[in-house]
Amino acid sequence: MKSTNLTKLPLLTVLCLLAFGGTGWAQTQCDAEAEFSYDQGTYCQNGAAPIVNHATGTNGVYSYIALTGGPNLALNTATGDIDVSSSDAGTYQVTNTVTVGGSASLVITGVIDGPLTGGVPKAVEFYALEDIPDLSIYGFGSANNGGGT
């Protein structure tokens, strides 16, 4: 899941969600920057602590919601480490939010495909977050029934 937080542009917030507890874990689609996993899907409060693994991702800010049981998960928000002995029994969804710096100077803020015959009106709205000396670097083109650039 990707989302752009307009209050903090030009940063891109990337999320990766991982639910664990119960009978196993399931990872949703996520971006490489935020990818993570735990070594198992189920943990006991008197057992070994989960080990955070990254194939491509990095630590961001970890957060959680209790899906069942809970409500307290002793989650280290910087590392993703969990102290299971200090956590309530339950199933939790853990989120790793990674802020990726970049130069998002231009964002698409709207796309219109009208309801009139022929699908008109059509429009794309861009929002410039800073001065852009040469808009052609973005290479925007449009097509209308096979024509266009």
C-alpha positions as a Markdown table, in Angstrom:
| # | Residue | x | y | z |
|---|---|---|---|---|
| 1 | Met | 0.0 | 0.0 | 0.0 |
| 2 | Lys | 1.4 | 3.4 | -0.9 |
| 3 | Ser | 0.1 | 6.7 | 0.1 |
| 4 | Thr | 1.3 | 10.2 | -0.2 |
| 5 | Asn | 0.8 | 12.3 | 2.9 |
| 6 | Leu | 0.1 | 15.8 | 1.5 |
| 7 | Thr | 0.9 | 17.5 | 4.9 |
| 8 | Lys | 4.5 | 16.2 | 4.7 |
| 9 | Leu | 5.3 | 16.4 | 1.0 |
| 10 | Pro | 7.6 | 15.8 | -0.8 |
| 11 | Leu | 7.9 | 12.7 | 1.3 |
| 12 | Leu | 6.3 | 9.4 | 0.4 |
| 13 | Thr | 4.9 | 7.2 | 3.1 |
| 14 | Val | 5.2 | 3.5 | 2.4 |
| 15 | Leu | 3.3 | 0.9 | 4.4 |
| 16 | Cys | 3.7 | -2.8 | 4.9 |
| 17 | Leu | 1.3 | -4.6 | 7.0 |
| 18 | Leu | 1.8 | -7.9 | 8.8 |
| 19 | Ala | -0.8 | -9.7 | 10.9 |
| 20 | Phe | 0.3 | -12.3 | 13.3 |
| 21 | Gly | -1.2 | -14.4 | 16.1 |
| 22 | Gly | -3.9 | -17.1 | 16.0 |
| 23 | Thr | -2.9 | -19.7 | 13.4 |
| 24 | Gly | -0.4 | -17.9 | 11.4 |
| 25 | Trp | 0.5 | -14.7 | 9.6 |
| 26 | Ala | -0.3 | -13.1 | 6.3 |
| 27 | Gln | 1.6 | -10.3 | 4.6 |
| 28 | Thr | -0.3 | -7.8 | 2.4 |
| 29 | Gln | 1.2 | -6.2 | -0.7 |
| 30 | Cys | 3.8 | -3.8 | 0.3 |
| 31 | Asp | 6.7 | -1.8 | -1.0 |
| 32 | Ala | 10.3 | -3.0 | -0.9 |
| 33 | Glu | 11.3 | -0.1 | 1.3 |
| 34 | Ala | 8.9 | -1.2 | 4.1 |
| 35 | Glu | 9.0 | -5.0 | 3.7 |
| 36 | Phe | 9.5 | -7.0 | 6.8 |
| 37 | Ser | 8.4 | -10.3 | 8.4 |
| 38 | Tyr | 8.7 | -12.1 | 11.7 |
| 39 | Asp | 10.3 | -15.5 | 11.9 |
| 40 | Gln | 7.0 | -17.2 | 13.0 |
| 41 | Gly | 3.3 | -16.5 | 12.9 |
| 42 | Thr | 2.3 | -17.5 | 16.4 |
| 43 | Tyr | 4.1 | -16.8 | 19.7 |
| 44 | Cys | 3.5 | -17.7 | 23.3 |
| 45 | Gln | 3.8 | -15.2 | 26.1 |
| 46 | Asn | 6.4 | -17.4 | 27.8 |
| 47 | Gly | 8.3 | -18.3 | 24.6 |
| 48 | Ala | 11.0 | -16.8 | 22.4 |
| 49 | Ala | 10.6 | -13.3 | 21.2 |
| 50 | Pro | 9.8 | -12.7 | 17.5 |
| 51 | Ile | 12.7 | -11.9 | 15.2 |
| 52 | Val | 12.2 | -9.2 | 12.7 |
| 53 | Asn | 13.6 | -10.0 | 9.2 |
| 54 | His | 14.1 | -7.7 | 6.2 |
| 55 | Ala | 14.8 | -9.0 | 2.7 |
| 56 | Thr | 14.6 | -5.5 | 1.1 |
| 57 | Gly | 13.0 | -3.3 | 3.7 |
| 58 | Thr | 14.3 | -1.1 | 6.4 |
| 59 | Asn | 13.1 | -0.1 | 9.9 |
| 60 | Gly | 10.7 | 2.8 | 9.9 |
| 61 | Val | 8.2 | 3.5 | 12.6 |
| 62 | Tyr | 6.3 | 0.4 | 13.7 |
| 63 | Ser | 2.8 | 0.6 | 15.0 |
| 64 | Tyr | 0.0 | -1.9 | 15.6 |
| 65 | Ile | -3.7 | -2.5 | 16.1 |
| 66 | Ala | -5.3 | -5.4 | 18.0 |
| 67 | Leu | -7.4 | -7.5 | 15.7 |
| 68 | Thr | -8.6 | -9.8 | 18.5 |
| 69 | Gly | -7.8 | -9.9 | 22.1 |
| 70 | Gly | -5.1 | -7.5 | 23.2 |
| 71 | Pro | -5.1 | -4.5 | 23.5 |
| 72 | Asn | -1.5 | -4.2 | 24.5 |
| 73 | Leu | 1.5 | -5.3 | 22.4 |
| 74 | Ala | 4.9 | -4.4 | 23.8 |
| 75 | Leu | 6.2 | -3.2 | 20.4 |
| 76 | Asn | 9.5 | -1.3 | 20.0 |
| 77 | Thr | 8.4 | 1.3 | 17.5 |
| 78 | Ala | 11.9 | 1.8 | 16.2 |
| 79 | Thr | 13.0 | -1.8 | 15.7 |
| 80 | Gly | 9.8 | -3.8 | 15.4 |
| 81 | Asp | 10.9 | -6.0 | 18.3 |
| 82 | Ile | 8.2 | -7.4 | 20.5 |
| 83 | Asp | 8.4 | -8.4 | 24.2 |
| 84 | Val | 5.8 | -11.2 | 24.2 |
| 85 | Ser | 6.0 | -11.6 | 28.0 |
| 86 | Ser | 4.8 | -8.1 | 28.4 |
| 87 | Ser | 2.1 | -8.3 | 25.7 |
| 88 | Asp | -1.6 | -9.3 | 26.0 |
| 89 | Ala | -2.7 | -12.5 | 24.2 |
| 90 | Gly | -4.3 | -11.6 | 20.9 |
| 91 | Thr | -3.9 | -11.2 | 17.2 |
| 92 | Tyr | -2.2 | -8.0 | 16.0 |
| 93 | Gln | -1.6 | -6.2 | 12.8 |
| 94 | Val | 1.8 | -4.6 | 12.7 |
| 95 | Thr | 2.6 | -1.8 | 10.4 |
| 96 | Asn | 6.1 | -0.6 | 9.3 |
| 97 | Thr | 5.9 | 3.0 | 8.0 |
| 98 | Val | 9.0 | 4.1 | 6.1 |
| 99 | Thr | 9.4 | 7.6 | 4.9 |
| 100 | Val | 11.3 | 7.8 | 1.7 |
| 101 | Gly | 12.9 | 11.1 | 0.8 |
| 102 | Gly | 12.7 | 12.3 | -2.7 |
| 103 | Ser | 11.9 | 15.1 | -5.0 |
| 104 | Ala | 8.2 | 14.7 | -5.5 |
| 105 | Ser | 7.9 | 18.1 | -7.2 |
| 106 | Leu | 4.8 | 17.2 | -9.1 |
| 107 | Val | 1.8 | 15.0 | -8.1 |
| 108 | Ile | -1.4 | 14.0 | -9.9 |
| 109 | Thr | -4.3 | 15.3 | -7.8 |
| 110 | Gly | -7.2 | 14.4 | -10.1 |
| 111 | Val | -8.2 | 12.4 | -13.1 |
| 112 | Ile | -11.6 | 13.0 | -14.7 |
| 113 | Asp | -13.4 | 10.7 | -17.1 |
| 114 | Gly | -16.8 | 12.3 | -17.6 |
| 115 | Pro | -20.2 | 10.6 | -17.8 |
| 116 | Leu | -21.3 | 12.2 | -21.1 |
| 117 | Thr | -21.5 | 10.4 | -24.4 |
| 118 | Gly | -17.9 | 9.6 | -25.6 |
| 119 | Gly | -16.6 | 9.8 | -22.0 |
| 120 | Val | -16.2 | 13.6 | -22.0 |
| 121 | Pro | -15.0 | 15.7 | -20.4 |
| 122 | Lys | -11.6 | 14.2 | -19.7 |
| 123 | Ala | -8.9 | 15.9 | -17.6 |
| 124 | Val | -5.8 | 15.3 | -15.6 |
| 125 | Glu | -4.9 | 17.7 | -12.8 |
| 126 | Phe | -1.3 | 18.1 | -11.6 |
| 127 | Tyr | -0.2 | 20.0 | -8.6 |
| 128 | Ala | 3.4 | 21.5 | -8.6 |
| 129 | Leu | 4.9 | 21.5 | -5.1 |
| 130 | Glu | 7.8 | 23.6 | -6.1 |
| 131 | Asp | 9.0 | 25.5 | -9.2 |
| 132 | Ile | 9.7 | 23.1 | -12.0 |
| 133 | Pro | 11.9 | 24.7 | -14.7 |
| 134 | Asp | 11.1 | 22.0 | -17.4 |
| 135 | Leu | 7.9 | 20.1 | -17.1 |
| 136 | Ser | 8.9 | 17.9 | -20.0 |
| 137 | Ile | 11.1 | 15.8 | -17.7 |
| 138 | Tyr | 7.9 | 14.2 | -16.4 |
| 139 | Gly | 7.0 | 12.9 | -19.9 |
| 140 | Phe | 3.2 | 13.1 | -19.5 |
| 141 | Gly | 1.2 | 12.0 | -22.6 |
| 142 | Ser | -2.4 | 11.1 | -23.2 |
| 143 | Ala | -4.2 | 9.0 | -25.6 |
| 144 | Asn | -7.8 | 9.3 | -27.0 |
| 145 | Asn | -9.0 | 6.1 | -28.6 |
| 146 | Gly | -5.6 | 5.2 | -29.8 |
| 147 | Gly | -4.4 | 8.7 | -30.8 |
| 148 | Gly | -2.4 | 11.1 | -28.8 |
| 149 | Thr | 1.1 | 11.3 | -27.3 |
